[in-house]
Amino acid sequence: MDTDFLLIRKMKQGDDEAFDRFVHKYYEEILSYCNRHCYGTEYAEDLTQETFLHFFAKLSDYHYKGKTKNYLYTIAGNLCKDYYKKKKDIPTEGEDLERNAPSDDSPENSVLNKVIVEEAVRALPEEFREVIILYYFQELKLSEIAGVLQISLSLVKYRLKQAKKQLEQYLGKEGFYETGR
């Protein structure tokens, strides 16, 4: 029998250990997801905790269908969207980074490349950003992404392709070239 089904049943019965095991099972994955959407670890941690609080608040109405992780991603995604609506004054450090960019393969250059990629991902339209984050950073399969976003597999493929094109253009302008997946 599915462990999520058992955990949810025990949580509905008030088993505190089941709540702890559930959070432990998904916490790092949801935190990583929120971290990709936020401008600070403390915000990501807050949004992760909010995700679980929202899930637990609706637990009595939740009907297990085998897609608990997708539901958690949906909650986290909605909270991240709300975070963006509230956070309009997000600082960009692009100009400062370009002026102080190291020219070798130093750790500073590695950090700079990471910042540039994160900035490029954040510059994508929301629907493309979601697909990129779920595919590259959360390492979900395309079919899982379709389930999380509740869209067709062909739309996921389209958005991934378009997002890659936009990232390629943006990162090409920055003098940065992707060497990954």
PASEBA-1860 file (N, C-alpha, C; in nm, 3 decimals):
! residues 181
1> MDTDFLLI> 0.084/-0.118/0.000/0.000/0.000/0.000/0.089/0.125/0.000 ~ 0.044/0.232/-0.061/0.117/0.357/-0.075/0.141/0.422/0.062 ~ 0.265/0.466/0.087/0.298/0.526/0.217/0.225/0.657/0.240 ~ 0.204/0.736/0.134/0.131/0.861/0.151/-0.013/0.835/0.195 ~ -0.074/0.735/0.137/-0.211/0.701/0.176/-0.217/0.668/0.324 ~ -0.122/0.586/0.370/-0.119/0.548/0.512/-0.090/0.668/0.602 ~ 0.006/0.751/0.561/0.039/0.870/0.641/-0.081/0.964/0.651 ~ -0.148/0.985/0.541/-0.263/1.076/0.541/-0.374/1.020/0.629
9> RKMKQGDD> -0.396/0.891/0.619/-0.499/0.830/0.704/-0.465/0.847/0.852 ~ -0.336/0.825/0.886/-0.293/0.840/1.026/-0.301/0.987/1.069 ~ -0.266/1.079/0.978/-0.274/1.221/1.012/-0.419/1.261/1.039 ~ -0.510/1.211/0.959/-0.652/1.242/0.978/-0.702/1.188/1.112 ~ -0.633/1.085/1.164/-0.668/1.028/1.294/-0.596/1.098/1.409 ~ -0.509/1.196/1.373/-0.441/1.276/1.474/-0.306/1.223/1.519 ~ -0.247/1.134/1.443/-0.116/1.076/1.477/-0.005/1.179/1.451 ~ 0.053/1.232/1.560/0.158/1.334/1.548/0.282/1.282/1.475
17> EAFDRFVH> 0.317/1.159/1.496/0.434/1.101/1.429/0.414/1.097/1.277 ~ 0.291/1.072/1.234/0.261/1.070/1.091/0.282/1.209/1.030 ~ 0.242/1.314/1.102/0.265/1.451/1.055/0.416/1.476/1.038 ~ 0.494/1.436/1.138/0.638/1.456/1.133/0.700/1.381/1.015 ~ 0.658/1.257/0.995/0.713/1.176/0.885/0.675/1.236/0.749 ~ 0.553/1.286/0.740/0.508/1.346/0.615/0.591/1.470/0.582 ~ 0.607/1.557/0.679/0.686/1.678/0.657/0.830/1.641/0.623 ~ 0.887/1.547/0.696/1.024/1.504/0.670/1.039/1.449/0.528
25> KYYEEILS> 0.939/1.379/0.481/0.944/1.319/0.347/0.952/1.425/0.237 ~ 0.877/1.534/0.252/0.866/1.632/0.143/0.932/1.766/0.170 ~ 0.979/1.791/0.289/1.026/1.924/0.326/1.139/1.974/0.235 ~ 1.244/1.896/0.217/1.359/1.941/0.138/1.321/1.971/-0.007 ~ 1.234/1.888/-0.063/1.193/1.907/-0.201/1.112/2.036/-0.218 ~ 1.020/2.061/-0.127/0.938/2.182/-0.134/1.023/2.305/-0.102 ~ 1.115/2.293/-0.007/1.205/2.403/0.025/1.290/2.440/-0.097 ~ 1.342/2.340/-0.165/1.422/2.365/-0.284/1.339/2.437/-0.390
33> YCNRHCYG> 1.217/2.394/-0.407/1.126/2.457/-0.503/1.102/2.604/-0.466 ~ 1.070/2.629/-0.341/1.044/2.767/-0.295/1.170/2.852/-0.305 ~ 1.283/2.791/-0.279/1.411/2.863/-0.287/1.438/2.913/-0.428 ~ 1.392/2.839/-0.528/1.410/2.880/-0.668/1.320/2.997/-0.705 ~ 1.217/3.020/-0.626/1.122/3.127/-0.655/1.144/3.252/-0.571 ~ 1.225/3.244/-0.469/1.237/3.353/-0.372/1.374/3.418/-0.377 ~ 1.380/3.534/-0.318/1.504/3.609/-0.308/1.555/3.606/-0.165 ~ 1.569/3.490/-0.111/1.620/3.478/0.023/1.575/3.348/0.088
41> TEYAEDLT> 1.667/3.285/0.158/1.640/3.157/0.222/1.529/3.168/0.324 ~ 1.526/3.279/0.399/1.423/3.291/0.502/1.284/3.296/0.441 ~ 1.269/3.359/0.324/1.139/3.361/0.256/1.102/3.221/0.209 ~ 1.199/3.150/0.155/1.173/3.014/0.108/1.131/2.924/0.223 ~ 1.197/2.937/0.336/1.161/2.857/0.453/1.020/2.892/0.500 ~ 0.988/3.020/0.501/0.853/3.062/0.541/0.748/3.005/0.446 ~ 0.774/3.013/0.316/0.679/2.963/0.218/0.665/2.811/0.226 ~ 0.774/2.743/0.257/0.769/2.598/0.274/0.681/2.562/0.393
49> QETFLHFF> 0.702/2.631/0.503/0.619/2.606/0.620/0.473/2.638/0.593 ~ 0.450/2.748/0.521/0.313/2.786/0.483/0.248/2.678/0.397 ~ 0.328/2.618/0.309/0.277/2.512/0.224/0.221/2.398/0.308 ~ 0.298/2.355/0.406/0.252/2.245/0.490/0.135/2.288/0.578 ~ 0.136/2.411/0.626/0.024/2.459/0.707/-0.106/2.461/0.625 ~ -0.097/2.505/0.499/-0.214/2.505/0.412/-0.263/2.362/0.388 ~ -0.168/2.272/0.363/-0.206/2.133/0.340/-0.277/2.075/0.462 ~ -0.218/2.098/0.580/-0.276/2.042/0.702/-0.411/2.107/0.736
57> AKLSDYHY> -0.426/2.235/0.704/-0.552/2.303/0.731/-0.667/2.244/0.648 ~ -0.635/2.195/0.530/-0.737/2.136/0.441/-0.735/1.984/0.445 ~ -0.662/1.926/0.537/-0.645/1.781/0.541/-0.777/1.706/0.553 ~ -0.868/1.756/0.633/-0.995/1.686/0.651/-1.075/1.677/0.520 ~ -1.056/1.774/0.431/-1.125/1.774/0.301/-1.045/1.704/0.192 ~ -0.918/1.673/0.219/-0.829/1.616/0.117/-0.866/1.471/0.090 ~ -0.885/1.439/-0.036/-0.912/1.302/-0.078/-0.791/1.251/-0.154 ~ -0.728/1.150/-0.100/-0.605/1.097/-0.158/-0.632/1.037/-0.296
65> KGKTKNYL> -0.551/1.083/-0.394/-0.563/1.033/-0.531/-0.428/0.989/-0.586 ~ -0.330/0.973/-0.497/-0.198/0.929/-0.541/-0.107/1.039/-0.590 ~ -0.146/1.164/-0.571/-0.067/1.276/-0.623/-0.043/1.380/-0.515 ~ -0.005/1.336/-0.399/0.015/1.428/-0.287/0.127/1.527/-0.316 ~ 0.237/1.479/-0.374/0.349/1.567/-0.405/0.305/1.676/-0.502 ~ 0.226/1.640/-0.603/0.175/1.739/-0.698/0.092/1.845/-0.627 ~ 0.011/1.802/-0.532/-0.072/1.895/-0.457/0.014/1.990/-0.374 ~ 0.119/1.938/-0.314/0.211/2.024/-0.237/0.279/2.126/-0.328
73> YTIAGNLC> 0.322/2.082/-0.448/0.382/2.175/-0.544/0.282/2.282/-0.586 ~ 0.157/2.245/-0.602/0.054/2.341/-0.640/0.036/2.446/-0.531 ~ 0.029/2.401/-0.407/0.016/2.494/-0.295/0.137/2.587/-0.290 ~ 0.257/2.527/-0.298/0.380/2.606/-0.292/0.386/2.705/-0.409 ~ 0.346/2.662/-0.527/0.345/2.750/-0.644/0.253/2.869/-0.625 ~ 0.136/2.844/-0.570/0.041/2.953/-0.545/0.096/3.050/-0.440 ~ 0.159/2.997/-0.336/0.219/3.084/-0.234/0.332/3.167/-0.293 ~ 0.411/3.105/-0.381/0.520/3.179/-0.445/0.465/3.290/-0.535
81> KDYYKKKK> 0.354/3.262/-0.605/0.292/3.366/-0.689/0.245/3.483/-0.602 ~ 0.185/3.450/-0.488/0.142/3.556/-0.395/0.262/3.635/-0.344 ~ 0.373/3.567/-0.319/0.496/3.631/-0.273/0.542/3.733/-0.378 ~ 0.538/3.694/-0.507/0.580/3.785/-0.614/0.490/3.906/-0.623 ~ 0.361/3.886/-0.603/0.268/3.999/-0.608/0.298/4.101/-0.500 ~ 0.338/4.052/-0.383/0.368/4.140/-0.270/0.506/4.202/-0.283 ~ 0.597/4.134/-0.348/0.738/4.174/-0.353/0.768/4.239/-0.487 ~ 0.729/4.363/-0.504/0.751/4.431/-0.631/0.887/4.500/-0.638
89> DIPTEGED> 0.947/4.525/-0.525/1.072/4.600/-0.522/1.193/4.508/-0.505 ~ 1.199/4.402/-0.584/1.309/4.306/-0.575/1.432/4.368/-0.640 ~ 1.541/4.374/-0.567/1.661/4.436/-0.624/1.727/4.345/-0.727 ~ 1.777/4.407/-0.832/1.857/4.332/-0.928/1.998/4.386/-0.919 ~ 2.091/4.293/-0.920/2.230/4.332/-0.903/2.309/4.309/-1.032 ~ 2.238/4.302/-1.144/2.302/4.272/-1.271/2.416/4.364/-1.306 ~ 2.392/4.496/-1.295/2.497/4.591/-1.334/2.619/4.579/-1.242 ~ 2.594/4.568/-1.111/2.705/4.556/-1.017/2.784/4.429/-1.042
97> LERNAPSD> 2.716/4.321/-1.074/2.783/4.195/-1.097/2.871/4.201/-1.221 ~ 2.821/4.266/-1.326/2.899/4.275/-1.449/3.028/4.356/-1.428 ~ 3.021/4.462/-1.350/3.139/4.544/-1.326/3.246/4.469/-1.247 ~ 3.202/4.386/-1.152/3.297/4.318/-1.064/3.318/4.172/-1.102 ~ 3.285/4.134/-1.224/3.292/3.994/-1.263/3.435/3.944/-1.270 ~ 3.464/3.832/-1.202/3.596/3.772/-1.212/3.614/3.710/-1.350 ~ 3.737/3.703/-1.398/3.761/3.658/-1.534/3.813/3.515/-1.541 ~ 3.837/3.449/-1.430/3.890/3.313/-1.435/3.786/3.212/-1.387
105> DSPENSVL> 3.826/3.088/-1.370/3.736/2.982/-1.323/3.739/2.972/-1.172 ~ 3.743/3.083/-1.106/3.747/3.088/-0.960/3.611/3.055/-0.901 ~ 3.606/3.029/-0.771/3.476/3.008/-0.705/3.384/3.129/-0.722 ~ 3.443/3.249/-0.728/3.362/3.368/-0.747/3.291/3.365/-0.882 ~ 3.361/3.315/-0.984/3.303/3.305/-1.117/3.189/3.203/-1.118 ~ 3.207/3.096/-1.046/3.102/2.995/-1.034/2.977/3.054/-0.969 ~ 2.996/3.130/-0.864/2.884/3.196/-0.796/2.819/3.297/-0.890 ~ 2.900/3.372/-0.962/2.847/3.470/-1.056/2.762/3.401/-1.163
113> NKVIVEEA> 2.811/3.290/-1.217/2.734/3.217/-1.317/2.601/3.169/-1.261 ~ 2.603/3.123/-1.138/2.479/3.077/-1.072/2.381/3.193/-1.059 ~ 2.430/3.308/-1.019/2.345/3.426/-1.004/2.288/3.469/-1.139 ~ 2.369/3.464/-1.243/2.323/3.503/-1.376/2.214/3.408/-1.425 ~ 2.234/3.278/-1.403/2.133/3.180/-1.443/2.004/3.202/-1.365 ~ 2.014/3.223/-1.235/1.895/3.248/-1.154/1.823/3.374/-1.200 ~ 1.899/3.477/-1.234/1.839/3.602/-1.283/1.769/3.578/-1.416 ~ 1.830/3.497/-1.502/1.770/3.465/-1.632/1.640/3.387/-1.613
121> VRALPEEF> 1.640/3.292/-1.522/1.519/3.213/-1.496/1.409/3.303/-1.440 ~ 1.444/3.393/-1.350/1.344/3.484/-1.293/1.288/3.580/-1.396 ~ 1.365/3.606/-1.502/1.320/3.698/-1.606/1.220/3.632/-1.701 ~ 1.210/3.500/-1.698/1.117/3.430/-1.785/0.973/3.459/-1.747 ~ 0.882/3.452/-1.842/0.740/3.458/-1.807/0.707/3.344/-1.710 ~ 0.611/3.368/-1.624/0.580/3.273/-1.516/0.559/3.130/-1.564 ~ 0.483/3.111/-1.673/0.454/2.974/-1.717/0.580/2.902/-1.766 ~ 0.675/2.975/-1.822/0.800/2.914/-1.864/0.891/2.889/-1.745
129> REVIILYY> 0.894/2.986/-1.652/0.977/2.973/-1.532/0.939/2.849/-1.452 ~ 0.810/2.825/-1.438/0.762/2.709/-1.362/0.815/2.580/-1.423 ~ 0.805/2.567/-1.555/0.849/2.445/-1.622/1.000/2.426/-1.605 ~ 1.077/2.532/-1.621/1.223/2.523/-1.606/1.260/2.481/-1.464 ~ 1.199/2.542/-1.366/1.230/2.509/-1.226/1.195/2.365/-1.195 ~ 1.078/2.323/-1.237/1.036/2.186/-1.208/1.122/2.084/-1.283 ~ 1.163/2.116/-1.405/1.240/2.022/-1.486/1.388/2.016/-1.446 ~ 1.452/2.132/-1.440/1.596/2.133/-1.414/1.632/2.131/-1.266
137> FQELKLSE> 1.561/2.206/-1.185/1.600/2.219/-1.046/1.533/2.115/-0.956 ~ 1.408/2.081/-0.985/1.338/1.979/-0.906/1.352/1.841/-0.969 ~ 1.402/1.838/-1.092/1.429/1.714/-1.166/1.306/1.626/-1.181 ~ 1.192/1.690/-1.207/1.070/1.614/-1.232/1.065/1.573/-1.379 ~ 0.998/1.463/-1.405/0.977/1.418/-1.542/0.871/1.507/-1.606 ~ 0.869/1.509/-1.738/0.772/1.593/-1.808/0.629/1.556/-1.771 ~ 0.601/1.428/-1.757/0.466/1.385/-1.719/0.430/1.431/-1.578 ~ 0.529/1.434/-1.488/0.504/1.483/-1.353/0.476/1.633/-1.354
145> IAGVLQIS> 0.549/1.705/-1.438/0.527/1.850/-1.451/0.386/1.876/-1.502 ~ 0.342/1.798/-1.599/0.206/1.813/-1.651/0.104/1.794/-1.539 ~ 0.130/1.697/-1.451/0.040/1.674/-1.339/0.041/1.787/-1.238 ~ 0.160/1.837/-1.206/0.172/1.947/-1.109/0.103/2.072/-1.161 ~ 0.127/2.104/-1.287/0.072/2.227/-1.344/-0.069/2.208/-1.401 ~ -0.113/2.085/-1.405/-0.246/2.050/-1.458/-0.264/2.100/-1.600 ~ -0.163/2.068/-1.683/-0.167/2.100/-1.825/-0.128/1.975/-1.902 ~ -0.144/1.978/-2.033/-0.112/1.862/-2.115/0.039/1.845/-2.128
153> LSLVKYRL> 0.079/1.723/-2.158/0.221/1.693/-2.178/0.277/1.772/-2.296 ~ 0.198/1.785/-2.402/0.246/1.860/-2.518/0.268/2.008/-2.483 ~ 0.185/2.064/-2.396/0.204/2.203/-2.354/0.329/2.217/-2.268 ~ 0.357/2.117/-2.185/0.481/2.118/-2.106/0.601/2.119/-2.199 ~ 0.599/2.033/-2.300/0.710/2.026/-2.396/0.728/2.159/-2.469 ~ 0.617/2.219/-2.509/0.622/2.348/-2.578/0.684/2.455/-2.488 ~ 0.634/2.462/-2.365/0.685/2.564/-2.273/0.832/2.543/-2.242 ~ 0.873/2.419/-2.228/1.015/2.390/-2.201/1.101/2.435/-2.318
161> KQAKKQLE> 1.056/2.404/-2.438/1.130/2.445/-2.558/1.141/2.597/-2.568 ~ 1.029/2.666/-2.547/1.029/2.812/-2.554/1.115/2.874/-2.444 ~ 1.107/2.817/-2.325/1.188/2.867/-2.213/1.336/2.851/-2.242 ~ 1.373/2.737/-2.298/1.514/2.715/-2.332/1.562/2.818/-2.434 ~ 1.477/2.847/-2.533/1.514/2.948/-2.634/1.536/3.084/-2.568 ~ 1.444/3.122/-2.480/1.457/3.253/-2.414/1.580/3.257/-2.324 ~ 1.605/3.148/-2.252/1.724/3.144/-2.167/1.851/3.152/-2.250 ~ 1.850/3.082/-2.361/1.966/3.084/-2.450/1.995/3.226/-2.499
169> QYLGKEGF> 1.888/3.297/-2.535/1.904/3.436/-2.579/1.956/3.523/-2.466 ~ 1.897/3.509/-2.349/1.936/3.591/-2.234/2.079/3.561/-2.192 ~ 2.110/3.433/-2.180/2.243/3.395/-2.134/2.348/3.422/-2.240 ~ 2.310/3.418/-2.366/2.402/3.455/-2.474/2.441/3.601/-2.464 ~ 2.343/3.686/-2.427/2.369/3.829/-2.408/2.464/3.852/-2.292 ~ 2.455/3.766/-2.191/2.538/3.780/-2.073/2.678/3.722/-2.093 ~ 2.700/3.657/-2.208/2.829/3.594/-2.230/2.842/3.463/-2.154 ~ 2.732/3.401/-2.125/2.728/3.278/-2.047/2.666/3.169/-2.134
177> YETGR> 2.725/3.052/-2.132/2.673/2.944/-2.216/2.647/2.823/-2.129 ~ 2.526/2.768/-2.141/2.486/2.652/-2.061/2.566/2.529/-2.101 ~ 2.610/2.456/-2.002/2.685/2.333/-2.027/2.619/2.213/-1.965 ~ 2.497/2.228/-1.917/2.430/2.121/-1.841/2.340/2.036/-1.926 ~ 2.241/1.984/-1.863/2.141/1.891/-1.909/2.086/1.923/-2.044
END
